[in-house]
C-alpha cells in the first residue's frame, strides 16, 4: 500500500456487533450446558454453573448411548455422502470440461437446471420411490440421494477447465496411460483444491440436512443428529428434565463442524458467480 | 475458450458421466416426474372401501390442484412465507454485503477483521435444527436475557413466540444462519477486484462509501444475483426451523409454511395426491421466481466460459 489507510471506529463497532450477534447463541449453549435442570430456567442466562460433566453423563446414558450413535450416523452420512458425491462430481465435471461429444450442452444445461431445483421438494417423491423398492428406513435411503449434487458438478467442471491443461492429458495419452488411469493419477491431484471445496459443501449440506432423514427414517437407531435432537426436544415438552440433555446434546453436536471450519478456513473462499475458488 | 482434447474413444466422456446421470435420473428427474404424475391422480373407493381391490387409482384432472389452492390452510401459509421472504432475504443479504464491504475496506485492525469474519461465518456450521433450538430457548421468557434487560428497566418484555412475533423470531434464525455464508461469497468476489480499479479514486480523495457504491458493488453484482437466487429458493423451502420451534411455540401450526402443509398432507393425512399437487405448485413458483429474476437481470450470473 502506498499510503497508510485510516482506521474507522464505525467499521470496528459494526463488525464487532455482527460478531457478538452471531456468537450469542453459541456462547449461551456453552454456558447453559453447565447448568442443572433446575438452574436452566431459574439462574441468569449467562451465569455458568458446574454441572457440565453430570449433563454429559446423563446424555451418554440416555438409552444406552443412543446420542453417540446419532453422532456416528451423522459422520457416516456426511463423510460417505460427501466423498462419493465429490468423486462423481469430479468425473462428470472432467468429462464436461475436457471432452467434445454429442449432447454435451444439453447435459450441462440439465445439470444447471438441477442446481435450481429446490432439493427439499424432492424428499417426498424420493421417499415414495424408495419405498417401492423397500429401501426406506435404511442407511441407503439417506446416503444415495446425497451422492448427486448438481452444484458440485457445476463447480467441478469449472475447476477441471481451469486447472487441468489439455497438453498434460495429451502427454499422458502418448505415454499409453488409459483414460481412467490418467484421471486417477493426473486429473484428480490437479483438481485437489477445488475438490476439497466440493467435499466441504456437500459435507455441511448432509450434516445439516433435516427433512430428508426425517422423512426417510423410522428407526431411531439410524437417525442423524438433527433428527435425533428434534426428537429429544419433542420429549422435553413432556419431561422438562430432558431439556438439559437437549442443550448439552446441541453443544456437543456443533463441536465437530466448528473444528472442521477453523482448521480448513482457507478452503472457504467461494465465488458462487464465477464458481471459482481462490485458495 | 474451450480447450477440449479430441476424444480417443468416443465412449469415454459418457462413461465418466454415467454415475452422475444415473443418479440424476433416479433422485432428481424421476421424483419430479413421479410427483407430477401423482398430482393428477386420486383414489376411487368402490363398495364399502374394504379389501385391496376396492381402492383403485384413477385420473383426477385438476382436482388435486383445486383442492390444494382452495384449502383454507394453504393461502395463509403462502402469505406467511412471502412476508418471511420479504424480511429475511433483504436483511440477510444487506447485512452480508455490509460486513463484506467493511472487511474488504480493511479499516479495522487485522485481528478484529479476522475475528469478525470467523464469528459471523460460524453459524453456517450450525445445522438449522440446532440453531433453531438454541434461539428457541433464548426466546423463552424464563431463559431469555432480553427479559432480564426489560425487567431491569421495569417494562414487560415482548413475548417473542407470541402470535404477532413468531414470524420475526423464525426470520431471525434464518438471518443468523445465512448471513455469514453470503458474506463469504461476496467477500471472495470483492477480493478478486483488482486494487488498481479504485486506488486512483482513493488517491483523488473519494470516500470508502463512494468507492463501495460506484465501483465495488457494481462489480460484485453477479455474486449478489446468485446469493439472491439461492436465498429465495431456501426461503420457499423453510421447514427445519419452524418444525424445531413447534415444541416450544404453540403459535406454529402444522401448516405454518407450505412445505409443512405438504408434509402434513403426505404423512399425517396420507393424502399423497394433495401433497404432490402442492409440491408441484411450490416447485413451479420457485422456478418462475428464480428464472424470472435471472431473466430480469439479464443472465449476468452463471458466467460460462463457452
Interface residues (C-beta under 8 A of the other chain):
Chain A: X2 X3 X5 X6 X7 X8 X11 X12 X14 X15 X16 X18 X19 X20 X21 X22 X23 X24 X25 X26 X28 X29 X32 X40 X41 X42 X44 X45 X46 X88 X89 X91 X92 X94 X95 X96 X97 X98 X99 X100 X101 X104 X107 X110 X111 X112 X114 X116 X117 X118 X119 X120 X121 X122 X124 X125 X126 X128 X129 X144 X145 X147 X148 X150 X153 X161 X165 X166 X169 X170 X173 X179 X183 X204 X207 X208 X209 X210 X211 X214 X215 X225 X226 X227 X229 X230 X233 X234 X236 X237 X243 X246 X247 X250 X253 X254 X257 X258 X260 X261 X262 X265 X268 X269 X270 X271 X272 X273 X274 X276 X278
Chain B: X2 X3 X4 X5 X6 X7 X8 X9 X10 X12 X13 X14 X15 X16 X17 X19 X20 X21 X23 X24 X26 X27 X28 X30 X31 X32 X34 X35 X38 X95 X98 X99 X102 X103 X105 X106 X107 X108 X109 X112 X113 X115 X116 X118 X119 X120 X121 X122 X123 X124 X125 X126 X127 X128 X129 X130 X131 X133 X134 X135 X136 X137 X138 X140 X142 X143 X144 X145 X148 X176 X179 X180 X184 X185 X187 X188 X189 X191 X192 X199 X203 X208 X222 X223 X225 X226 X227 X229 X230 X233 X236 X237 X239 X240 X243 X244 X247 X248 X259 X262 X263 X266 X267 X272 X275 X276 X279 X282 X283 X286 X287 X290 X291 X301 X302 X303 X305
